Amino acid sequence: MADVVIFGAGQLAEVAKAYLDKFGDDRVVGFTVDESFLTQPEFQGLPVVAWERLEERFLPGSVKLLGPLSYQNLNEFRRDRHWEGRARGYGFARFIHPSTHNMAETVGDNCFILENCTLQPFVRLGEGIIIWSGSHVGHHAVIEDFCFLSSQVGLASGVHIGACSLIGGQVGVDNGIMIGAGSYIESRCMIRRDVPPNSVVRHPSDLPKPYSSARIKSMKFR
């Protein structure tokens, strides 16, 4: 059992604590947010500490971090806080719901994988990946660091998802397809051809839009 500090103090952090409390081996002992968002001293009965001053309450080595769990700034917010936390000496927890069928070859630190997912043999997951409920990752698929897969995503065998990509709910991706880093695939798309980096694909088409995913980085999901 490890003591865990969750990054965030909103609905997603509340959800993460509920899962860890009921199904996890670790114990949540606090929350952290950027100091500019620190509006309350406690959340869910536990302390909320400014990220910039986390060492004043929770020393590296005494706790592990989990999150941020949002796809804010197209997952770059999670990536940046992860890298900063590691540079400051913190380790990271991971959570895989016990109902998930996990035969993955690798699952990185700071991953959060919810119920009724399938990770088939030889799947490789990087760090900081979030996979919401009921998703399927086919054999030999690769998901690079800091991706977010919403509920009921289906990745066929050999799919490769580039870092910091956001895959909406009920998306299907055909065998061997590559989705470039930093891409946004809208809910209910069916992807049958490779997608270049920094693409936006919106339902019902599988063709990238003529603009970069930088346009959607202001999306908020806390």
C-alpha positions in Angstrom: 0.0 0.0 0.0 1.2 3.5 -0.9 -0.1 6.9 0.2 -1.4 8.8 -2.9 -2.0 12.4 -3.6 -4.4 13.0 -6.4 -3.8 16.0 -8.7 -7.2 17.9 -8.8 -10.0 18.8 -6.5 -13.1 18.5 -8.7 -15.3 15.8 -10.1 -12.6 13.7 -11.7 -10.5 13.7 -8.5 -13.6 12.7 -6.5 -14.2 9.9 -9.0 -10.6 8.7 -8.7 -10.8 8.7 -4.9 -14.0 6.7 -5.0 -12.3 4.0 -7.2 -9.1 3.9 -5.1 -11.1 3.7 -1.9 -13.2 0.8 -3.1 -10.9 -1.2 -5.4 -7.4 0.0 -5.0 -4.5 -1.2 -2.9 -3.3 2.4 -2.2 -4.6 5.0 0.3 -5.6 8.6 -0.8 -4.1 11.0 1.7 -4.6 14.4 0.0 -5.1 16.4 -3.2 -3.1 19.1 -5.0 -3.9 21.8 -7.4 -2.0 24.7 -9.0 -1.9 27.5 -6.4 -4.0 29.8 -8.6 -6.9 27.3 -8.3 -6.5 26.7 -4.6 -9.9 27.8 -3.2 -10.4 25.4 -0.3 -8.2 23.9 2.4 -9.9 20.5 2.2 -11.7 18.3 -0.3 -13.4 15.0 0.5 -12.2 15.5 4.1 -8.5 15.5 3.1 -6.0 18.4 2.7 -5.7 20.3 -0.6 -2.1 21.6 -1.0 -0.8 24.0 -3.6 1.2 22.1 -6.2 4.0 24.7 -6.0 4.4 24.0 -2.3 3.6 20.3 -2.2 6.9 19.4 -0.4 5.8 21.4 2.6 3.1 18.8 3.4 4.0 15.7 1.4 7.7 15.0 0.8 8.9 13.0 -2.2 9.3 9.4 -1.2 6.5 9.6 1.3 3.7 9.7 -1.3 3.0 8.8 -4.9 1.1 11.1 -7.3 -1.9 10.3 -9.5 -3.1 12.5 -12.3 -4.0 15.1 -13.4 -6.9 13.1 -14.8 -8.2 15.6 -17.3 -7.5 16.0 -21.0 -6.9 19.8 -20.5 -4.8 21.4 -23.2 -5.1 18.1 -25.2 -3.4 16.1 -22.4 -0.3 18.4 -22.3 -1.3 19.7 -18.8 -1.1 16.1 -17.5 2.2 15.6 -19.3 3.7 18.8 -17.9 2.7 18.1 -14.3 3.9 14.5 -14.6 7.3 15.6 -15.9 7.6 18.3 -13.2 6.6 15.9 -10.5 9.2 13.4 -11.6 11.8 16.2 -11.7 10.9 17.1 -8.1 11.5 13.5 -7.0 8.0 12.1 -6.8 6.9 8.7 -8.0 3.5 7.8 -9.5 0.8 5.4 -8.7 -1.3 3.5 -11.2 -4.8 2.2 -11.0 -6.3 -0.7 -13.0 -9.8 -1.7 -12.1 -10.0 -5.4 -11.0 -12.7 -6.1 -13.6 -10.3 -5.1 -16.5 -8.9 -8.1 -18.4 -5.2 -7.2 -18.4 -2.8 -9.1 -20.5 -0.7 -6.1 -21.5 3.0 -6.4 -21.9 3.6 -3.0 -20.2 1.5 -0.5 -18.4 3.4 2.7 -17.4 3.2 4.8 -14.2 0.3 7.2 -13.7 -2.1 5.2 -15.7 -5.8 5.1 -14.7 -7.8 2.3 -16.3 -11.5 1.8 -15.3 -13.9 -1.1 -15.3 -14.6 -3.7 -17.9 -11.7 -2.8 -20.3 -9.7 -5.4 -22.2 -6.0 -5.1 -22.8 -5.0 -8.0 -25.0 -1.6 -9.8 -25.2 1.4 -7.7 -26.3 -0.3 -4.4 -25.7 2.1 -1.7 -24.6 0.8 1.4 -22.7 3.1 4.3 -21.9 2.9 6.6 -18.9 0.0 8.9 -17.9 -2.7 7.1 -20.0 -6.3 7.2 -19.0 -8.7 4.6 -20.4 -12.4 5.1 -19.4 -14.9 2.3 -18.9 -15.6 -0.5 -21.4 -12.8 0.0 -23.9 -11.0 -2.6 -25.9 -7.3 -2.5 -26.8 -6.4 -5.2 -29.4 -3.2 -7.3 -29.3 0.1 -5.7 -30.3 -1.4 -2.2 -30.0 0.7 0.6 -28.7 -0.6 3.7 -26.9 2.1 6.3 -26.3 2.4 8.5 -23.2 -0.4 10.8 -22.0 -3.3 9.7 -24.2 -6.9 9.8 -23.1 -9.4 7.1 -24.3 -13.0 7.8 -23.5 -15.6 5.1 -22.8 -16.3 2.2 -25.2 -13.4 2.9 -27.5 -12.4 -0.1 -29.7 -8.8 -0.4 -31.0 -8.2 -3.3 -33.3 -4.9 -5.2 -33.4 -1.7 -3.4 -34.1 -3.1 0.1 -33.7 -0.6 2.8 -32.8 -1.8 5.9 -31.0 0.7 8.8 -30.7 1.4 10.7 -27.5 -1.1 13.2 -26.1 -3.9 12.1 -28.3 -7.6 12.3 -27.3 -9.9 9.5 -28.5 -13.6 10.2 -28.0 -16.2 7.7 -26.8 -17.4 4.9 -29.1 -14.5 5.5 -31.5 -13.4 2.5 -33.5 -10.0 2.2 -35.1 -9.2 -0.5 -37.7 -6.3 -3.0 -37.7 -2.8 -1.5 -38.0 -3.9 2.1 -38.2 -1.5 4.8 -36.9 -2.9 7.9 -35.3 -0.3 10.7 -35.0 0.6 12.4 -31.8 -1.5 15.2 -30.5 -4.6 14.2 -32.5 -8.3 14.6 -31.5 -10.7 12.0 -32.7 -14.3 13.0 -32.0 -16.8 10.5 -30.5 -18.3 7.8 -32.7 -15.8 8.2 -35.5 -14.7 5.0 -37.4 -11.0 5.4 -38.4 -10.0 3.3 -41.4 -6.9 5.2 -42.6 -3.8 6.6 -40.9 -4.2 10.0 -39.3 -1.3 12.5 -39.4 0.0 14.1 -36.1 -2.0 17.0 -34.7 -5.1 16.1 -36.6 -8.8 16.7 -35.9 -11.3 14.1 -37.1 -15.0 14.7 -36.6 -17.9 12.3 -37.0 -18.9 10.9 -39.4 -15.8 11.4 -41.6 -12.5 9.7 -41.1 -10.7 12.5 -43.0 -8.7 15.0 -40.9 -10.0 18.6 -40.9 -7.9 21.2 -42.6 -6.8 22.7 -39.3 -4.5 21.6 -36.5 -5.6 20.2 -33.2 -4.1 23.3 -31.6 -7.5 24.9 -32.2 -9.1 22.6 -29.5 -6.5 22.9 -26.8 -8.7 25.3 -24.9 -11.2 22.6 -24.2 -11.8 22.2 -20.4 -12.4 19.0 -18.6 -11.6 19.0 -14.9 
